Amino acid sequence: MEQTLQALSGILLKAIPTSLLLIILYFYLKAMLFGPLQKVLKQREELTAGARKAADESLAAAERKAQDYEAKFRDARAEVYKEQEETRRIWMEDQAKQIAAGQARTGAMVAAARKQLSDETAAAKQSLVETSAALADRIATMILARRKS
């Protein structure tokens, strides 16, 4: 058993420089490789987070601008509709005035035609009265002339 312990102590004694070398290598790699690597990764994460934040702010600004444009577009559309409605109202009023003027002209023409018709009817009646008296005299003359013959 003593030989095993001596062999084990020999192995441990030979392992001390390797262990020390591994510990030195660990601290060297930590200082020379992993430290700067961690620093670069941290900077990269900060830059990525900053870029994401800037992108989010940019997206929010774009959404605000889009909402502003939509609001202005709605206002412009409402203004156009208002102007169209005003134009339509003016056209309707103009059309109503033209219809009223046309009706007035038509009424005047109908009144003039009725007066002319009334005048012509009176003239025709007068003519009939005169013609009927002359015709009656003629008929009476003819009938009397036949009786005498």
LOMI-772936 format. One line per field, with one value per residue (C-alpha): y, z, x; residue in one letter; residue number from 1. Coordinates in Angstrom, 3 decimals. Last residue first. Layout:
LOMI-772936
yy	(Y ...)
zz	(Z ...)
xx	(X ...)
type	(A ...)
seq	(NUM ...)
//
This chain:
LOMI-772936
yy	(79.873 82.020 79.335 78.673 82.359 82.434 79.500 81.056 84.418 82.788 80.834 84.016 85.968 83.106 83.011 86.753 86.417 83.324 85.026 87.969 85.768 83.326 86.146 87.446 83.929 83.524 86.881 85.898 82.537 84.240 86.658 83.789 81.786 84.813 85.341 81.649 81.744 84.819 83.129 79.962 81.992 83.853 80.580 79.107 82.119 81.877 78.110 78.682 81.321 78.939 76.125 78.428 79.524 75.891 74.989 77.844 76.724 73.132 74.268 76.327 73.332 71.069 73.548 73.729 69.923 69.642 72.220 70.314 67.025 68.604 69.960 66.566 64.952 67.520 66.901 63.128 63.496 65.744 63.149 60.349 62.327 62.977 59.289 58.348 60.877 59.397 55.891 57.000 58.548 55.300 53.316 55.636 55.347 51.556 51.579 53.834 51.476 48.501 50.240 51.091 47.489 46.274 48.779 47.755 44.049 44.654 46.567 43.671 41.153 43.209 43.436 39.728 38.970 41.379 39.509 36.030 36.301 38.034 38.183 34.994 33.207 34.218 33.363 29.881 29.324 30.192 27.715 25.079 25.642 25.352 22.101 20.832 21.858 20.123 16.903 15.497 15.776 14.257 11.333 10.851 11.072 8.409 6.187 6.687 5.920 2.857 1.746 2.186 0.000)
zz	(-107.360 -104.489 -102.016 -103.413 -103.116 -99.548 -98.679 -100.453 -98.757 -95.350 -95.987 -97.063 -94.045 -91.751 -93.421 -92.921 -89.245 -88.839 -90.408 -88.056 -84.986 -86.227 -86.774 -83.279 -81.900 -83.914 -82.640 -79.067 -79.546 -81.125 -78.201 -75.702 -77.585 -77.611 -73.906 -73.244 -75.329 -73.438 -70.108 -71.264 -72.402 -69.079 -67.177 -69.345 -68.679 -64.932 -64.997 -66.819 -64.262 -61.423 -63.106 -63.629 -59.991 -58.824 -61.068 -59.606 -56.085 -56.964 -58.523 -55.430 -53.186 -55.380 -55.187 -51.390 -51.171 -53.375 -51.226 -48.062 -49.650 -50.634 -47.104 -45.605 -47.945 -46.927 -43.247 -43.744 -45.644 -42.911 -40.297 -42.405 -42.881 -39.133 -38.421 -40.896 -39.284 -35.848 -37.211 -38.782 -35.481 -33.650 -36.240 -35.857 -32.096 -32.386 -34.836 -32.521 -29.616 -31.724 -32.785 -29.186 -28.103 -30.894 -29.934 -26.281 -27.216 -29.455 -26.701 -24.281 -26.862 -27.418 -23.657 -23.179 -25.981 -24.449 -21.137 -22.729 -24.738 -22.930 -19.304 -19.121 -21.446 -19.210 -16.027 -17.338 -18.801 -15.425 -13.753 -16.421 -16.038 -12.286 -12.710 -15.183 -12.813 -9.921 -11.866 -11.489 -7.712 -7.854 -9.896 -7.492 -4.518 -6.153 -6.778 -3.171 -1.953 -4.128 -2.845 0.665 0.000)
xx	(-144.358 -145.289 -144.590 -141.159 -140.135 -141.298 -139.073 -136.136 -136.588 -136.888 -133.718 -131.934 -133.093 -132.050 -128.638 -128.178 -129.154 -126.977 -123.967 -124.156 -124.622 -122.015 -119.510 -120.179 -119.730 -116.514 -115.220 -116.055 -114.343 -111.309 -111.089 -111.417 -108.801 -106.483 -107.127 -106.530 -103.320 -102.096 -102.866 -101.098 -98.081 -97.980 -98.222 -95.451 -93.244 -93.963 -93.347 -90.082 -89.055 -89.959 -88.020 -85.028 -85.163 -85.419 -82.442 -80.435 -81.320 -80.401 -77.137 -76.290 -77.079 -74.926 -72.054 -72.407 -72.531 -69.447 -67.639 -68.538 -67.488 -64.162 -63.696 -64.514 -61.981 -59.357 -60.077 -59.924 -56.629 -55.234 -56.203 -54.721 -51.517 -51.293 -51.914 -49.194 -46.860 -47.550 -46.970 -43.677 -42.597 -43.443 -41.490 -38.503 -38.675 -38.817 -35.899 -33.882 -34.599 -33.635 -30.441 -29.646 -30.311 -28.062 -25.370 -25.582 -25.475 -22.452 -20.719 -21.366 -20.132 -16.976 -16.325 -16.995 -14.521 -12.002 -12.253 -12.489 -9.288 -6.402 -7.505 -9.533 -7.116 -4.193 -6.099 -6.978 -3.491 -1.951 -4.313 -3.562 0.210 -0.107 -2.001 0.590 3.418 1.621 0.840 4.433 4.132 0.657 1.988 4.866 2.459 0.309 3.295 4.389 0.883 0.717 4.084 2.902 0.000)
type	(S K R R A L I M T A I R D A L A A S T E V L S Q K A A A T E D S L Q K R A A A V M A G T R A Q G A A I Q K A Q D E M W I R R T E E Q E K Y V E A R A D R F K A E Y D Q A K R E A A A L S E D A A K R A G A T L E E R Q K L V K Q L P G F L M A K L Y F Y L I I L L L S T P I A K L L I G S L A Q L T Q E M)
seq	(149 148 147 146 145 144 143 142 141 140 139 138 137 136 135 134 133 132 131 130 129 128 127 126 125 124 123 122 121 120 119 118 117 116 115 114 113 112 111 110 109 108 107 106 105 104 103 102 101 100 99 98 97 96 95 94 93 92 91 90 89 88 87 86 85 84 83 82 81 80 79 78 77 76 75 74 73 72 71 70 69 68 67 66 65 64 63 62 61 60 59 58 57 56 55 54 53 52 51 50 49 48 47 46 45 44 43 42 41 40 39 38 37 36 35 34 33 32 31 30 29 28 27 26 25 24 23 22 21 20 19 18 17 16 15 14 13 12 11 10 9 8 7 6 5 4 3 2 1)
//
